[in-house]
Amino acid sequence: MTSHEPTNNTASSPEPSDTAASHSWLARTTPFGLSIAMLVLMVFFFILPSAFRGARVGLNNKENDVKDWLPADFPETAELDWFADHFAGESFVLATWPGCTEDDQRLRLLETKLLHESAQYRKELNDPNWTLDQRRTRLRARSLGDELGLLQPGQNLTNWGGEKEKWLVGDDGTWYYLTPDGRLYRWDEPLNGPAGLIRTIQRALGTFELSGQLVTAFGKPSTTQKVNPFYNDPSLLCAPLFETVQTGAAIAESLAAEGGPLWPIDLTDDAARPKVARRRALDQLTGTLFAPAIPPEFDWSTNAFADVFEATEAEEDLPPGWEVLVEEAMAEFSQANFKPLESPTSDSIRNQIASSPLATRTQAWYAVLDRLSVPTPPRLTCLLITLTDIAKDNLSYAIGRGTMGMPRGRLLELASQCGVHPPSPPSMAPPPFDDPPPVSVGGLPPLRMGGPPVDNIAIDEEGTVTLVRLVGYCIVLGIGLSYACFRSIKV
């Protein structure tokens, strides 16, 4: 009789632990009849829109003030607050560029453009060619612009809606558009993501129709012979961003004017008084509105003087043997203003002058120029611009660089129209891929700005860049952790 050994089927039957491991935790069914994976996706897509909206609101509502970085109990903080209440100390912007001298046509053009859009110009309204009706229309436009806080968006949105309209934005985020017939409309359509996507599709298909609520109208409709003045220049409808605009040269002239605070009242020769007053004014404004009279790293040699005269095209005005006159003038100045040298030489005199304070070197500079009877070379100067209250509350519209879709400041826009290269928006790419933007393009001089508002907007923009980079890092980190946990590209 053949005996059969019992068959061992243990190896072929799965263990309970192997069965549980073969089913993913995400595939388990909840009491609601849905898998855990589906619930995770539902929660994710429910929170995602709120997260994006919160991020956008956070980026748009950043406000930085240099004063916030100062402790409240510092005496200097109290003095700064007092100064801000009584003077325009924290609302000024200085604007300049390489080669910005009194003779620079770009400086004069930019001054004119800024004055045209300043509150100072709006208050005057003294064009003798305007009729009474035109004057009243300008006053009404100025009043409405201040009431609605109208600003130029800093972006080229002309004809976005297909009606040849030009766009304006209120300080509260409301959009307006101006048609060629001078009618101003308020655009009330929603600005959320889905609505924007629908409008993009409609514009691509050619079915989008622009519609808005009529606010008012200004001037006569445009014709082939004459364009509506407000449509031609929407800045007439905008609230002014610039309170006052002055150049360093204009301030120096007011200080040095006859009867002014720096006009000589001593025994100075009458013919020399304008020159003396002018030099006093420049000395008072040196370091604030004017660069020093002496070029940087000037070594007081005749070759250095020759380079200056060549750069300022003053070589033709030099007398014969001017090199000897330069040495004589420096020797006389050294003898009159310094301790006598034991064995004076040209080198020792130059070193003595070069090591003296700036005010003394400036007087030596003037002494040489007077001996040569040549005009004073023009100094580097700047524009002094004070901002209005609406500009201080909306710095990006005044001096912003256009970071992450934000408007480029009006000052930067006008500077680009005058042949000065404004600062480019910063790169949003993380290091080491954040290549710095070009300082200058096409050989145009780069615009340089300074002042407390410039510090504040710089902090805002760099904060935006940092947040965007952190969001990018978080997305990459989240995807990496998700894959490490779920081991599934589908999930």
Secondary structure, DSSP 4 states (H G I P E B T S, - for coil): ----PPP--TTTSPPHHHHHHHS-GGGPBPTTS-BHHHHHHHHHHHHHHHHHHHHHHHHHT----GGGGS-TT-HHHHHHHHHHHHS-TTSEEEEE-TT--TT-HHHHHHHHHHHHTBHHHHHH---TT--HHHHHHHHHHHHHHHHHT-B--SS--TTTTSS--EEEE-TTS-EEEE-TTSEEEEE-S--SHHHHHHHHHHHHHT------EEEEE-SPPP-SS---HHHH-GGGGSPPSEEEEEEHHHHHHHHHSTTSTTS--SS--GGGHHHHHHHHHHHHHBTTTB--SSPTT----HHHHHHHHHHTT-GGGPPTTHHHHHHHHHHHHHHHHSPPPSS--HHHHHHHHHTS-HHHHHHHHHHHHHHHT-PPPPPPB-EEEEEPHHHHH-HHHHH-B-GGGPPBPHHHHHHHHTT-BPPPPPP-SPTTS-PPPPS-STTPPBPEEESHHHHHHHHHHHHHHHHHHHHHHHHHHHHHHHHHHH--S--
